Amino acid sequence: MYMNRKSPENKVNHVKDLTRAKDLIVATIVHSFFPDALDSPGRLSELRSAAVALDRRGTIPSRIKKGFIDAAARSYIAAGLIEPSLPLEQRRRRAAELLAVKDVQFVIDHTGDILRQAQAFRNQNKELSILLYATACEHKVNAFINYFGQKAGMKEPEIRQMIRDTNFTARCTWILQLLNAPPLSRTHVSRLKDLMDLRNEFVHYKWKEVSLEGDSRHEKILKALPRTLAYLTKYARKEVYKGAKL
């Protein structure tokens, strides 16, 4: 029987197919690291046979599987479900056990790719490098807001609305304070504000006259920025991932 793609029945089936595909990917990765995690009755146990077959074919690259299980472990540490002091293999084991019984939501972390591109443009095009570094820093700060918002009991739509409705400086200062988060260093907040000002000058270009002597602000901020990036990483490790070695 012909079924309209936009019919409610077809949409429901489409969602079910996507959910099953997602669960099969998770089951395959879990089996790759700890096969017995799928032995106990749970959300993924019925997919064990299909996961074993998929894993044997090597459909999912090892790099992807390792990145996924480590990202899951970090998320569970942040949620208080894995002890941060556990050795790496025990963290992976516990993450696999949790993945086998808990629903999983996929979120893409772009910051690593963005930072690599920012570094690539560092000596070629300082404006583009600034744009990319600013984007990566905003992603990091928004991740802090998301984490502490959830910790404070806010729902995801409320957190997204708060991020949309506040400017970057607010998210670095009084929004974190409202969420009972440890404050960011004033030195680094000031540097991040300078970074965003340069980004905005480029994104919201006003066609202003420039000095023939050049503008040293880009070089100055790019030279100091590695210290701020290291600080944000240290803040995340201490305040979000409870001191776990990532």
Protein Blocks (a to p, Z undefined) as FASTA:
>chain_A
ZZdfkbmklmmmmmmmmmmmmmmmmmmmmmmmmmmlmmpgcfklmmmmmmmmmmmnomag
fklmmmmmmmmmmmmmmnopacfkbcfklmmmmmmmmmmmpccdddddfklmmmmmmmmm
mmmommlmmmmmmmmmmmmmmmmmmmmmmmnopafklmmmmmmmpcfklmmmmmmmmnop
acddfklmmmmmmmmmmmmmmmmcghiacdfkbpaklmmmmmmmmmmmmmmmmmmmmmmn
nopaZZ
